[in-house]
Amino acid sequence: MTVPALAMNNGVQIPQLGFGVFLVPDTETKAAVQTALEAGYRHIDTAKLYQNEAGVGAAIAESGIPRDELFVTTKVWNSEQGFDPAIASFEASMDRLGLDLLDLLLIHWPAPDLNRYVDTWRALEKLYAEGRVRAIGVSNFQPAHLQRLFDETSVVPAINQIELHPLLPQSELRAFHAEHGILTEAWAPLAQGGSVLTDPVIAQIGERLGKSPAQVILRWHIELGNVVIPKSVTPSRIRENLDVFDFELTAEDRSAIDGLETGDRIGPDPDTFSRV
Ligand code: NDP
């Protein structure tokens, strides 16, 4: 299975489809990531918050896959925002992952009430300048938060990882990203396994194409140009979610899926969420 790669704004390539591990307990993470690597995934998305970086690192260490064929993302949690705390957070994540070079480091949420994301970004810029990370980005940033980074710092984020699925396609934010050379990465690409997976519109498209609802939705993301990181602990689903590169949706399929938009979020509102 060959997953296409997208070039970020600094030329570094990111596999367009990766494996998310939110809510996977550390004790189960090694096995899940091993299954994903065996299936052909080469991109893993974790975070300090998920408390499973050690499991990710163990699976990578035992895989025997050359490090430069893997792409690993982790994130700085809200409680570690600020210049020095963000550097310390990165060092601790790297110890848990057992890595000396990270592919992508993200600020997990803007947490605007804390008002520390600009200082946090300067820490990420330093790590990037020192060659400790191959790319830096953000997550859950709204245009106003990105604009502050453009105005007050030097490096334009490579990626913004945001909640995005057929119920919340984020068209305006995606257009803003495109205008500024930022890739869009979709979290909860399957709407966390919710009702969209049983939606008759998706089911009908899948029946015609001989594909599952999850595969239809992941294909929709790929055709939009999103980086996508579905999570599963179920081996058959882990393999199924990667098998989305041998078919295409029609323009009618895409507009039928676009019609599912409700604008409803599953996760918190980035303008107000500042939990530490
Ligand atoms: P997803 O949209 O990936 O959905 C995961 C759920 O869908 C699980 O319950 C899983 O079940 C189920 N599922 C997976 N594949 C299938 C399938 N083929 N058929 C039916 N059900 C399926 O949600 P996530 O929230 O996990 O998002 C993906 C990743 O994004 C996270 O793991 C994390 O890495 C990242 N993320 C980032 C956030 C941020 O703030 N930056 C916030 C949330 C997530 P099961 O595991 O039981 O198979």
py3Dmol code that shows the C-alpha trace and the ligand (Angstrom):
import py3Dmol

protein = """\
ATOM      1  CA  MET A   1       0.000   0.000   0.000  1.00  0.00           C
ATOM      2  CA  THR A   2       1.619   3.263  -1.070  1.00  0.00           C
ATOM      3  CA  VAL A   3       0.342   6.327   0.726  1.00  0.00           C
ATOM      4  CA  PRO A   4       0.919   9.583  -1.166  1.00  0.00           C
ATOM      5  CA  ALA A   5       2.953  12.286   0.531  1.00  0.00           C
ATOM      6  CA  LEU A   6       2.190  15.998   0.594  1.00  0.00           C
ATOM      7  CA  ALA A   7       4.910  18.659   0.707  1.00  0.00           C
ATOM      8  CA  MET A   8       4.711  21.074   3.636  1.00  0.00           C
ATOM      9  CA  ASN A   9       5.694  24.742   3.209  1.00  0.00           C
ATOM     10  CA  ASN A  10       9.348  23.949   4.054  1.00  0.00           C
ATOM     11  CA  GLY A  11       9.532  21.114   1.493  1.00  0.00           C
ATOM     12  CA  VAL A  12       9.402  18.287   4.064  1.00  0.00           C
ATOM     13  CA  GLN A  13       7.016  15.527   2.964  1.00  0.00           C
ATOM     14  CA  ILE A  14       4.240  14.174   5.168  1.00  0.00           C
ATOM     15  CA  PRO A  15       2.385  10.909   4.376  1.00  0.00           C
ATOM     16  CA  GLN A  16      -1.178  12.016   3.653  1.00  0.00           C
ATOM     17  CA  LEU A  17      -2.714   9.249   5.750  1.00  0.00           C
ATOM     18  CA  GLY A  18      -1.450   8.439   9.247  1.00  0.00           C
ATOM     19  CA  PHE A  19      -2.475   6.598  12.388  1.00  0.00           C
ATOM     20  CA  GLY A  20      -4.013   8.436  15.381  1.00  0.00           C
ATOM     21  CA  VAL A  21      -3.739   7.087  18.921  1.00  0.00           C
ATOM     22  CA  PHE A  22      -5.987   9.391  21.011  1.00  0.00           C
ATOM     23  CA  LEU A  23      -7.634   7.438  23.863  1.00  0.00           C
ATOM     24  CA  VAL A  24      -5.523   4.333  23.252  1.00  0.00           C
ATOM     25  CA  PRO A  25      -4.136   3.292  26.677  1.00  0.00           C
ATOM     26  CA  ASP A  26      -0.332   3.150  26.774  1.00  0.00           C
ATOM     27  CA  THR A  27      -0.489  -0.607  27.465  1.00  0.00           C
ATOM     28  CA  GLU A  28      -2.396  -1.168  24.182  1.00  0.00           C
ATOM     29  CA  THR A  29      -0.589   1.411  22.089  1.00  0.00           C
ATOM     30  CA  LYS A  30       2.460  -0.684  21.200  1.00  0.00           C
ATOM     31  CA  ALA A  31       0.282  -3.467  19.739  1.00  0.00           C
ATOM     32  CA  ALA A  32      -1.970  -1.038  17.851  1.00  0.00           C
ATOM     33  CA  VAL A  33       0.989   0.830  16.350  1.00  0.00           C
ATOM     34  CA  GLN A  34       2.677  -2.487  15.469  1.00  0.00           C
ATOM     35  CA  THR A  35      -0.465  -3.561  13.605  1.00  0.00           C
ATOM     36  CA  ALA A  36      -0.536  -0.202  11.817  1.00  0.00           C
ATOM     37  CA  LEU A  37       3.138  -0.397  10.818  1.00  0.00           C
ATOM     38  CA  GLU A  38       2.668  -3.974   9.560  1.00  0.00           C
ATOM     39  CA  ALA A  39      -0.326  -2.799   7.514  1.00  0.00           C
ATOM     40  CA  GLY A  40       1.822  -0.103   5.888  1.00  0.00           C
ATOM     41  CA  TYR A  41       1.214   3.073   7.904  1.00  0.00           C
ATOM     42  CA  ARG A  42       4.370   5.169   8.226  1.00  0.00           C
ATOM     43  CA  HIS A  43       2.917   8.222  10.004  1.00  0.00           C
ATOM     44  CA  ILE A  44       1.867   8.184  13.682  1.00  0.00           C
ATOM     45  CA  ASP A  45       0.066  11.009  15.506  1.00  0.00           C
ATOM     46  CA  THR A  46       0.402  11.143  19.302  1.00  0.00           C
ATOM     47  CA  ALA A  47       0.500  13.866  21.969  1.00  0.00           C
ATOM     48  CA  LYS A  48       1.811  14.423  25.462  1.00  0.00           C
ATOM     49  CA  LEU A  49      -1.837  14.495  26.579  1.00  0.00           C
ATOM     50  CA  TYR A  50      -2.510  10.964  25.316  1.00  0.00           C
ATOM     51  CA  GLN A  51       0.019   9.440  27.771  1.00  0.00           C
ATOM     52  CA  ASN A  52       1.017   6.843  25.194  1.00  0.00           C
ATOM     53  CA  GLU A  53       4.198   8.245  23.645  1.00  0.00           C
ATOM     54  CA  ALA A  54       6.167   5.412  25.299  1.00  0.00           C
ATOM     55  CA  GLY A  55       3.981   2.803  23.574  1.00  0.00           C
ATOM     56  CA  VAL A  56       4.451   4.564  20.227  1.00  0.00           C
ATOM     57  CA  GLY A  57       8.217   4.665  20.786  1.00  0.00           C
ATOM     58  CA  ALA A  58       8.373   0.977  21.742  1.00  0.00           C
ATOM     59  CA  ALA A  59       6.533  -0.069  18.559  1.00  0.00           C
ATOM     60  CA  ILE A  60       8.833   2.089  16.432  1.00  0.00           C
ATOM     61  CA  ALA A  61      11.985   0.760  18.120  1.00  0.00           C
ATOM     62  CA  GLU A  62      10.968  -2.865  17.588  1.00  0.00           C
ATOM     63  CA  SER A  63       9.701  -2.386  14.033  1.00  0.00           C
ATOM     64  CA  GLY A  64      13.111  -2.352  12.367  1.00  0.00           C
ATOM     65  CA  ILE A  65      11.750   0.235   9.919  1.00  0.00           C
ATOM     66  CA  PRO A  66      14.442   2.796   9.035  1.00  0.00           C
ATOM     67  CA  ARG A  67      13.795   5.997  10.994  1.00  0.00           C
ATOM     68  CA  ASP A  68      13.763   8.137   7.850  1.00  0.00           C
ATOM     69  CA  GLU A  69      10.804   6.128   6.502  1.00  0.00           C
ATOM     70  CA  LEU A  70       8.669   7.081   9.513  1.00  0.00           C
ATOM     71  CA  PHE A  71       6.863  10.320  10.296  1.00  0.00           C
ATOM     72  CA  VAL A  72       6.075  11.014  13.965  1.00  0.00           C
ATOM     73  CA  THR A  73       4.010  13.899  15.348  1.00  0.00           C
ATOM     74  CA  THR A  74       3.573  14.922  18.971  1.00  0.00           C
ATOM     75  CA  LYS A  75       2.077  17.982  20.649  1.00  0.00           C
ATOM     76  CA  VAL A  76       2.651  20.429  23.500  1.00  0.00           C
ATOM     77  CA  TRP A  77      -0.273  20.390  25.940  1.00  0.00           C
ATOM     78  CA  ASN A  78      -1.887  23.548  27.358  1.00  0.00           C
ATOM     79  CA  SER A  79      -0.311  23.162  30.805  1.00  0.00           C
ATOM     80  CA  GLU A  80       3.140  23.352  29.166  1.00  0.00           C
ATOM     81  CA  GLN A  81       2.554  26.466  27.115  1.00  0.00           C
ATOM     82  CA  GLY A  82       5.153  29.236  27.425  1.00  0.00           C
ATOM     83  CA  PHE A  83       8.753  29.293  26.127  1.00  0.00           C
ATOM     84  CA  ASP A  84      10.637  27.264  28.745  1.00  0.00           C
ATOM     85  CA  PRO A  85       7.806  24.829  29.569  1.00  0.00           C
ATOM     86  CA  ALA A  86       7.338  24.042  25.860  1.00  0.00           C
ATOM     87  CA  ILE A  87      11.046  23.225  25.431  1.00  0.00           C
ATOM     88  CA  ALA A  88      10.892  20.986  28.532  1.00  0.00           C
ATOM     89  CA  SER A  89       7.702  19.342  27.231  1.00  0.00           C
ATOM     90  CA  PHE A  90       9.432  18.547  23.938  1.00  0.00           C
ATOM     91  CA  GLU A  91      12.474  17.044  25.684  1.00  0.00           C
ATOM     92  CA  ALA A  92      10.237  14.866  27.893  1.00  0.00           C
ATOM     93  CA  SER A  93       8.204  13.711  24.858  1.00  0.00           C
ATOM     94  CA  MET A  94      11.408  12.784  23.027  1.00  0.00           C
ATOM     95  CA  ASP A  95      12.594  10.740  26.032  1.00  0.00           C
ATOM     96  CA  ARG A  96       9.290   8.846  26.103  1.00  0.00           C
ATOM     97  CA  LEU A  97       9.320   8.337  22.317  1.00  0.00           C
ATOM     98  CA  GLY A  98      12.983   7.279  22.363  1.00  0.00           C
ATOM     99  CA  LEU A  99      13.717   9.556  19.401  1.00  0.00           C
ATOM    100  CA  ASP A 100      16.367  12.204  18.825  1.00  0.00           C
ATOM    101  CA  LEU A 101      14.657  13.848  15.844  1.00  0.00           C
ATOM    102  CA  LEU A 102      10.931  14.591  15.602  1.00  0.00           C
ATOM    103  CA  ASP A 103       9.109  15.048  12.304  1.00  0.00           C
ATOM    104  CA  LEU A 104       6.362  17.417  13.452  1.00  0.00           C
ATOM    105  CA  LEU A 105       5.723  19.260  16.723  1.00  0.00           C
ATOM    106  CA  LEU A 106       2.366  20.982  17.227  1.00  0.00           C
ATOM    107  CA  ILE A 107       0.881  23.373  19.789  1.00  0.00           C
ATOM    108  CA  HIS A 108      -2.149  21.273  20.796  1.00  0.00           C
ATOM    109  CA  TRP A 109      -4.642  24.135  21.361  1.00  0.00           C
ATOM    110  CA  PRO A 110      -4.311  27.930  21.184  1.00  0.00           C
ATOM    111  CA  ALA A 111      -5.861  28.230  24.675  1.00  0.00           C
ATOM    112  CA  PRO A 112      -6.335  31.968  24.123  1.00  0.00           C
ATOM    113  CA  ASP A 113      -7.261  32.681  27.754  1.00  0.00           C
ATOM    114  CA  LEU A 114      -3.744  31.622  28.764  1.00  0.00           C
ATOM    115  CA  ASN A 115      -2.304  34.031  26.179  1.00  0.00           C
ATOM    116  CA  ARG A 116       0.912  32.025  25.867  1.00  0.00           C
ATOM    117  CA  TYR A 117       0.713  30.583  22.369  1.00  0.00           C
ATOM    118  CA  VAL A 118       3.011  33.230  20.844  1.00  0.00           C
ATOM    119  CA  ASP A 119       5.765  32.448  23.378  1.00  0.00           C
ATOM    120  CA  THR A 120       5.125  28.744  22.867  1.00  0.00           C
ATOM    121  CA  TRP A 121       5.522  29.214  19.120  1.00  0.00           C
ATOM    122  CA  ARG A 122       8.883  30.950  19.676  1.00  0.00           C
ATOM    123  CA  ALA A 123      10.028  27.827  21.532  1.00  0.00           C
ATOM    124  CA  LEU A 124       8.972  25.665  18.579  1.00  0.00           C
ATOM    125  CA  GLU A 125      10.811  28.053  16.233  1.00  0.00           C
ATOM    126  CA  LYS A 126      13.976  27.587  18.316  1.00  0.00           C
ATOM    127  CA  LEU A 127      13.692  23.775  18.188  1.00  0.00           C
ATOM    128  CA  TYR A 128      13.152  24.004  14.435  1.00  0.00           C
ATOM    129  CA  ALA A 129      16.154  26.328  13.947  1.00  0.00           C
ATOM    130  CA  GLU A 130      18.304  23.908  15.957  1.00  0.00           C
ATOM    131  CA  GLY A 131      17.257  20.983  13.744  1.00  0.00           C
ATOM    132  CA  ARG A 132      15.532  19.072  16.561  1.00  0.00           C
ATOM    133  CA  VAL A 133      12.236  18.961  14.624  1.00  0.00           C
ATOM    134  CA  ARG A 134      11.763  18.752  10.857  1.00  0.00           C
ATOM    135  CA  ALA A 135       8.599  20.872  10.874  1.00  0.00           C
ATOM    136  CA  ILE A 136       6.448  22.838  13.327  1.00  0.00           C
ATOM    137  CA  GLY A 137       2.741  23.477  13.299  1.00  0.00           C
ATOM    138  CA  VAL A 138      -0.348  24.140  15.348  1.00  0.00           C
ATOM    139  CA  SER A 139      -3.641  22.469  16.151  1.00  0.00           C
ATOM    140  CA  ASN A 140      -7.106  23.903  16.687  1.00  0.00           C
ATOM    141  CA  PHE A 141      -5.973  27.406  15.662  1.00  0.00           C
ATOM    142  CA  GLN A 142      -8.590  29.800  14.289  1.00  0.00           C
ATOM    143  CA  PRO A 143      -7.635  32.477  11.709  1.00  0.00           C
ATOM    144  CA  ALA A 144      -7.178  35.131  14.433  1.00  0.00           C
ATOM    145  CA  HIS A 145      -4.676  32.897  16.273  1.00  0.00           C
ATOM    146  CA  LEU A 146      -2.770  32.181  13.054  1.00  0.00           C
ATOM    147  CA  GLN A 147      -2.785  35.869  12.183  1.00  0.00           C
ATOM    148  CA  ARG A 148      -1.075  36.697  15.514  1.00  0.00           C
ATOM    149  CA  LEU A 149       1.686  34.218  14.656  1.00  0.00           C
ATOM    150  CA  PHE A 150       2.081  35.794  11.200  1.00  0.00           C
ATOM    151  CA  ASP A 151       2.292  39.279  12.780  1.00  0.00           C
ATOM    152  CA  GLU A 152       4.533  38.539  15.771  1.00  0.00           C
ATOM    153  CA  THR A 153       6.794  35.598  14.794  1.00  0.00           C
ATOM    154  CA  SER A 154       8.912  34.408  11.849  1.00  0.00           C
ATOM    155  CA  VAL A 155       7.946  30.883  10.799  1.00  0.00           C
ATOM    156  CA  VAL A 156       4.578  30.196   9.155  1.00  0.00           C
ATOM    157  CA  PRO A 157       3.096  26.968  10.633  1.00  0.00           C
ATOM    158  CA  ALA A 158       3.466  23.980   8.286  1.00  0.00           C
ATOM    159  CA  ILE A 159       0.145  22.468   9.375  1.00  0.00           C
ATOM    160  CA  ASN A 160      -2.998  23.229  11.350  1.00  0.00           C
ATOM    161  CA  GLN A 161      -4.562  20.033  12.734  1.00  0.00           C
ATOM    162  CA  ILE A 162      -8.288  20.713  13.227  1.00  0.00           C
ATOM    163  CA  GLU A 163     -11.549  18.887  13.822  1.00  0.00           C
ATOM    164  CA  LEU A 164     -12.810  18.091  10.313  1.00  0.00           C
ATOM    165  CA  HIS A 165     -15.304  15.517   9.009  1.00  0.00           C
ATOM    166  CA  PRO A 166     -18.365  15.589   6.725  1.00  0.00           C
ATOM    167  CA  LEU A 167     -20.500  17.236   9.439  1.00  0.00           C
ATOM    168  CA  LEU A 168     -17.849  19.957   9.896  1.00  0.00           C
ATOM    169  CA  PRO A 169     -15.945  20.379   6.618  1.00  0.00           C
ATOM    170  CA  GLN A 170     -14.265  23.647   7.717  1.00  0.00           C
ATOM    171  CA  SER A 171     -14.371  25.175   4.209  1.00  0.00           C
ATOM    172  CA  GLU A 172     -13.448  28.711   5.315  1.00  0.00           C
ATOM    173  CA  LEU A 173     -10.537  27.637   7.487  1.00  0.00           C
ATOM    174  CA  ARG A 174      -9.290  25.322   4.728  1.00  0.00           C
ATOM    175  CA  ALA A 175      -9.356  28.249   2.273  1.00  0.00           C
ATOM    176  CA  PHE A 176      -7.463  30.423   4.796  1.00  0.00           C
ATOM    177  CA  HIS A 177      -4.826  27.693   5.133  1.00  0.00           C
ATOM    178  CA  ALA A 178      -4.480  27.395   1.341  1.00  0.00           C
ATOM    179  CA  GLU A 179      -4.029  31.154   1.049  1.00  0.00           C
ATOM    180  CA  HIS A 180      -1.122  31.033   3.547  1.00  0.00           C
ATOM    181  CA  GLY A 181       0.549  27.775   2.442  1.00  0.00           C
ATOM    182  CA  ILE A 182      -0.541  25.789   5.509  1.00  0.00           C
ATOM    183  CA  LEU A 183      -1.629  22.152   5.141  1.00  0.00           C
ATOM    184  CA  THR A 184      -4.949  21.127   6.701  1.00  0.00           C
ATOM    185  CA  GLU A 185      -4.821  17.999   8.874  1.00  0.00           C
ATOM    186  CA  ALA A 186      -8.155  16.459   9.928  1.00  0.00           C
ATOM    187  CA  TRP A 187      -8.639  15.106  13.432  1.00  0.00           C
ATOM    188  CA  ALA A 188     -11.724  12.989  14.147  1.00  0.00           C
ATOM    189  CA  PRO A 189     -11.828  12.304  10.384  1.00  0.00           C
ATOM    190  CA  LEU A 190     -14.504   9.646  11.017  1.00  0.00           C
ATOM    191  CA  ALA A 191     -16.349  11.947  13.440  1.00  0.00           C
ATOM    192  CA  GLN A 192     -15.086   9.603  16.188  1.00  0.00           C
ATOM    193  CA  GLY A 193     -17.116   6.694  14.834  1.00  0.00           C
ATOM    194  CA  GLY A 194     -20.433   8.521  15.204  1.00  0.00           C
ATOM    195  CA  SER A 195     -23.639   8.606  13.160  1.00  0.00           C
ATOM    196  CA  VAL A 196     -21.948   9.682   9.934  1.00  0.00           C
ATOM    197  CA  LEU A 197     -20.693   6.077   9.580  1.00  0.00           C
ATOM    198  CA  THR A 198     -24.294   4.864   9.339  1.00  0.00           C
ATOM    199  CA  ASP A 199     -25.552   7.728   7.190  1.00  0.00           C
ATOM    200  CA  PRO A 200     -27.504   6.368   4.170  1.00  0.00           C
ATOM    201  CA  VAL A 201     -25.820   8.829   1.769  1.00  0.00           C
ATOM    202  CA  ILE A 202     -22.394   7.446   2.678  1.00  0.00           C
ATOM    203  CA  ALA A 203     -23.669   3.846   2.741  1.00  0.00           C
ATOM    204  CA  GLN A 204     -25.100   4.135  -0.770  1.00  0.00           C
ATOM    205  CA  ILE A 205     -21.859   5.488  -2.208  1.00  0.00           C
ATOM    206  CA  GLY A 206     -19.941   2.708  -0.467  1.00  0.00           C
ATOM    207  CA  GLU A 207     -22.266   0.009  -1.808  1.00  0.00           C
ATOM    208  CA  ARG A 208     -21.784   1.256  -5.372  1.00  0.00           C
ATOM    209  CA  LEU A 209     -17.994   1.344  -4.997  1.00  0.00           C
ATOM    210  CA  GLY A 210     -17.635  -1.831  -2.927  1.00  0.00           C
ATOM    211  CA  LYS A 211     -16.134   0.197  -0.072  1.00  0.00           C
ATOM    212  CA  SER A 212     -17.063   0.665   3.603  1.00  0.00           C
ATOM    213  CA  PRO A 213     -18.512   3.941   4.944  1.00  0.00           C
ATOM    214  CA  ALA A 214     -15.196   4.696   6.682  1.00  0.00           C
ATOM    215  CA  GLN A 215     -13.318   4.203   3.413  1.00  0.00           C
ATOM    216  CA  VAL A 216     -15.713   6.538   1.563  1.00  0.00           C
ATOM    217  CA  ILE A 217     -15.219   9.259   4.188  1.00  0.00           C
ATOM    218  CA  LEU A 218     -11.433   8.864   4.242  1.00  0.00           C
ATOM    219  CA  ARG A 219     -11.383   9.048   0.437  1.00  0.00           C
ATOM    220  CA  TRP A 220     -13.404  12.299   0.649  1.00  0.00           C
ATOM    221  CA  HIS A 221     -10.668  13.728   2.911  1.00  0.00           C
ATOM    222  CA  ILE A 222      -7.890  12.577   0.580  1.00  0.00           C
ATOM    223  CA  GLU A 223      -9.576  14.180  -2.426  1.00  0.00           C
ATOM    224  CA  LEU A 224      -9.998  17.455  -0.475  1.00  0.00           C
ATOM    225  CA  GLY A 225      -6.233  17.454   0.077  1.00  0.00           C
ATOM    226  CA  ASN A 226      -6.394  16.910   3.839  1.00  0.00           C
ATOM    227  CA  VAL A 227      -3.813  15.022   5.819  1.00  0.00           C
ATOM    228  CA  VAL A 228      -5.898  12.452   7.687  1.00  0.00           C
ATOM    229  CA  ILE A 229      -5.150  10.398  10.838  1.00  0.00           C
ATOM    230  CA  PRO A 230      -7.928   7.875  11.601  1.00  0.00           C
ATOM    231  CA  LYS A 231      -7.673   5.998  14.899  1.00  0.00           C
ATOM    232  CA  SER A 232      -8.642   2.393  15.522  1.00  0.00           C
ATOM    233  CA  VAL A 233      -7.594  -0.365  17.902  1.00  0.00           C
ATOM    234  CA  THR A 234      -9.351  -2.969  15.734  1.00  0.00           C
ATOM    235  CA  PRO A 235      -6.850  -4.696  13.404  1.00  0.00           C
ATOM    236  CA  SER A 236      -9.344  -5.187  10.551  1.00  0.00           C
ATOM    237  CA  ARG A 237     -10.322  -1.488  10.696  1.00  0.00           C
ATOM    238  CA  ILE A 238      -6.677  -0.392  10.897  1.00  0.00           C
ATOM    239  CA  ARG A 239      -6.098  -2.199   7.576  1.00  0.00           C
ATOM    240  CA  GLU A 240      -9.424  -1.075   6.079  1.00  0.00           C
ATOM    241  CA  ASN A 241      -8.680   2.602   6.783  1.00  0.00           C
ATOM    242  CA  LEU A 242      -5.451   2.447   4.783  1.00  0.00           C
ATOM    243  CA  ASP A 243      -7.106   0.860   1.759  1.00  0.00           C
ATOM    244  CA  VAL A 244      -8.425   4.057   0.179  1.00  0.00           C
ATOM    245  CA  PHE A 245      -6.060   4.618  -2.731  1.00  0.00           C
ATOM    246  CA  ASP A 246      -7.569   2.350  -5.408  1.00  0.00           C
ATOM    247  CA  PHE A 247     -10.838   4.196  -6.100  1.00  0.00           C
ATOM    248  CA  GLU A 248     -12.226   7.688  -6.672  1.00  0.00           C
ATOM    249  CA  LEU A 249     -15.412   9.522  -5.799  1.00  0.00           C
ATOM    250  CA  THR A 250     -17.427  11.224  -8.505  1.00  0.00           C
ATOM    251  CA  ALA A 251     -18.330  14.913  -8.387  1.00  0.00           C
ATOM    252  CA  GLU A 252     -21.880  13.797  -7.463  1.00  0.00           C
ATOM    253  CA  ASP A 253     -20.533  11.681  -4.570  1.00  0.00           C
ATOM    254  CA  ARG A 254     -18.540  14.624  -3.282  1.00  0.00           C
ATOM    255  CA  SER A 255     -21.453  17.025  -3.417  1.00  0.00           C
ATOM    256  CA  ALA A 256     -23.752  14.471  -1.721  1.00  0.00           C
ATOM    257  CA  ILE A 257     -21.195  14.202   1.112  1.00  0.00           C
ATOM    258  CA  ASP A 258     -20.870  18.003   1.233  1.00  0.00           C
ATOM    259  CA  GLY A 259     -24.633  18.043   1.834  1.00  0.00           C
ATOM    260  CA  LEU A 260     -24.152  16.326   5.221  1.00  0.00           C
ATOM    261  CA  GLU A 261     -22.656  19.473   6.779  1.00  0.00           C
ATOM    262  CA  THR A 262     -24.328  20.525  10.032  1.00  0.00           C
ATOM    263  CA  GLY A 263     -21.520  22.695  11.387  1.00  0.00           C
ATOM    264  CA  ASP A 264     -21.660  20.806  14.695  1.00  0.00           C
ATOM    265  CA  ARG A 265     -18.430  20.205  16.595  1.00  0.00           C
ATOM    266  CA  ILE A 266     -17.705  17.057  18.573  1.00  0.00           C
ATOM    267  CA  GLY A 267     -14.806  18.645  20.406  1.00  0.00           C
ATOM    268  CA  PRO A 268     -14.418  21.942  22.262  1.00  0.00           C
ATOM    269  CA  ASP A 269     -14.589  25.419  20.745  1.00  0.00           C
ATOM    270  CA  PRO A 270     -10.975  26.552  20.137  1.00  0.00           C
ATOM    271  CA  ASP A 271     -11.881  30.162  20.941  1.00  0.00           C
ATOM    272  CA  THR A 272     -12.795  29.305  24.535  1.00  0.00           C
ATOM    273  CA  PHE A 273     -11.057  26.010  25.391  1.00  0.00           C
ATOM    274  CA  SER A 274      -8.167  26.574  27.791  1.00  0.00           C
ATOM    275  CA  ARG A 275      -8.233  23.474  30.042  1.00  0.00           C
ATOM    276  CA  VAL A 276      -4.815  22.708  31.534  1.00  0.00           C
TER     277      VAL A 276
END
"""
ligand_1 = """\
48
NDP
P -11.702 9.131 14.536
O -12.599 9.967 13.706
O -10.432 8.635 13.976
O -12.604 7.912 15.041
C -12.124 6.888 15.871
C -13.309 5.989 16.207
O -13.832 5.421 15.005
C -12.954 4.843 17.123
O -14.067 4.667 17.998
C -12.808 3.662 16.185
O -13.174 2.457 16.841
C -13.816 3.997 15.099
N -13.401 3.494 13.779
C -12.169 3.602 13.221
N -12.140 3.033 12.016
C -13.382 2.540 11.789
C -13.948 1.830 10.709
N -13.240 1.516 9.632
N -15.263 1.478 10.815
C -15.981 1.806 11.904
N -15.493 2.485 12.957
C -14.193 2.845 12.907
O -11.464 9.943 15.905
P -10.219 10.427 16.762
O -10.734 11.406 17.728
O -9.455 9.302 17.315
O -9.307 11.240 15.725
C -8.211 10.668 15.044
C -6.908 11.160 15.611
O -6.825 12.579 15.568
C -6.709 10.862 17.105
O -6.439 9.511 17.363
C -5.599 11.809 17.440
O -4.362 11.296 16.983
C -6.033 13.051 16.658
N -6.841 13.986 17.473
C -6.339 15.258 17.661
C -7.034 16.185 18.396
C -6.473 17.536 18.565
O -7.015 18.313 19.349
N -5.419 17.877 17.878
C -8.324 15.863 19.039
C -8.788 14.515 18.772
C -8.063 13.646 17.993
P -12.115 1.319 17.325
O -10.865 2.015 17.793
O -12.867 0.644 18.437
O -11.893 0.406 16.154
"""
view = py3Dmol.view(width=600, height=400)
view.addModel(protein, "pdb")
view.setStyle({"model": 0}, {"cartoon": {"style": "trace"}})
view.addModel(ligand_1, "xyz")
view.setStyle({"model": 1}, {"stick": {}})
view.zoomTo()
view.show()
